[in-house]
């Protein structure tokens, strides 16, 4: 009888160990799936990511977080524009590059658009507001539609009247986008 109890205890211990290992594998697979999902979200879309160089953005009107109105007709000189999304890891990573470049420009010639809920965008707004006029809007909002934005981060330099002078998917393109 003692041997039977020992065998049952051993089988029970092996079953518990099997369950622990199974849950560990499931957790690892979930983490792996989330990482793949984020990588797919942050990949560069095929084709243009916004209105292409030489073309004008569509008409739009929006309010900044300061309550000021911005519109395409308000672009009287060259304007640096950047689009960022709250849920975009690359946007968080590239935001300091944009801020660094924007601080050398007059604030009225820099527009930053943050896609996402206002609460989630607070960190972006805090970093961008000193150097740019900031608009917070949902993904696919009015400004994003006017610029035909298909991915973030994306930056552009606009000429008078909202014509795209230069654009790029990553802020690394900024050195060639200087207000002249």
N, C-alpha and C positions, 0 to 999 in steps of 0.2 A: 504494500500500500504506500509506503514511503517513497518508493521509486516512481509510482504513478503521480504522486503529488509533485515531485521534483520535475518530472517531464512536463506536466501541465504548467508549472511555474515558468519553466524555460520557454515553452511555446508562447505563453502569455507575454513574457518579456520580449521575445522576438517580434510578436505582433505590435507591441507598443513601439519598438524601435522602427519597425516598418512604417507605422503611421507617422512618426516624427520625420523620418526621411522623405516620405511622400509629401507631407506638407512643406518641407524645405524645398523640394523640387518644384512644387506648384508655385511657391512664392518667387523662386528664381525665374520661372517662366513668365510670370506676370511682370516682374521688373524688366526682363528682357523685352517683352512685348511693348511696354511703355516706352522704353528707350528707342525701339524701332519706330514707334508711332511718332515720337518727337522728332526723330531724324527725318522722317517723311514730311512732317509739317514744315520743317525749316529748310527744305531743299529749294534750290533755285528753280522756278517754273520755266518751262520752255517758252520762247518768244519774248517779246518786250514785257517788262514788269510795270511799265507805266507809259504815258504818252511819250512818243519817241521824239528825239531831237529834231528841231525844225518845225514841229507842230505846236499848236496852242492848246492849252487846257480848256475844258468846257467852262461855261459860266457857273459860278457858285457864290453863295453867301453863307458865312458861318460866323459864330461867336467864339471869341477866345475865352480862356478861363478868366481873364480880366474883365470880360464883358464888352470888349471892343469888337467891332464888326470887321471881318476881312472878306475880300471878294477878289475875283480875277481882275476886275477893273482897277483895283487898288494897287496892282503891281506896276508902279511907275518907273522903277529902275530895276536893276538886277536884284533878284530875291533868291536866297538860298532856302530850299524846302526839304524837309526830311520827314519820312513816315516811319513810325515805329508801332509795334503791337505789344500789348501787355503780356500776351502768352508766348512771345517769341524770345527764345533764349539768345539767339544771335543779336536781336535788338538790344538786349541788356548788355551784351558784350561790346557792341559797337557804339552804344550811346556816348561814352566818353570821347570817342574820336570826333563825333559830330559836334558835341559841346565845345571841344577844344578848337575846332575850326570855326564854329559860329561865334565864339567870343571875340574874334578878330573882325567881325562884321558889325555894322550898325544894327541894333536890335530890330528896328523897323524894316530891315531887309532880310530878316530870317523868320521863317514860319515852320513850326514843328507840329505835326499831326500825330496824336497818340490814339491808336485804335484799341478800344476796350472799355470796360466799365469805369466810371469816374473814380471809384474807390481803388481799384487796381492800378489806375493810371497815376495815382498821387505821387509815387516815387519818381516817375518820369517827369511829371509836371514840376516837381521841386528842383530837379536838375536842369530842366530846359528853360523854365520861366526867366531866369536872369539873363539869358542870351537870345531868347526867341519869343515871338508871339506864339502861344500854344493853343491848339484846338484839340479837345478830346471828343471823340465820336465813336460810335460802334463800328465794327468791321463792316466795310461797304458803305460807310457814311457819305454824306454830301461831298466833302472835299476829296475823299478817296475815289469816289465815282468820277468827279471832274478830272482827276489826274489819271484815271483808269488804272489804279494801283492793283497789282496782282500778286504782290509779295512784299515782305518787309525784312530788314530795313531797306529802304530805297531813298535816294537823294536826287535832287535836281537843282539846276540853276535856271531860273526863269529870267527872260529879258522883259522889256516893257510890254504890257498888254498880255502877259501870261504865255509867251512863246518859250518853249523848252530849248535852252541853249545847250545844255549837257545834262546827262542823267546816268545813274549807275545803281546797281543792286546793292553794292556794299559801300560804306563810307570811305573806303580807300580811294575812290574816284575823286574825293573832295579836293586834293591838291590842285587839280586842274579847274576846279569850280570856285574861282575867287572873284568877289565883287570888284569890278574895275571901274 
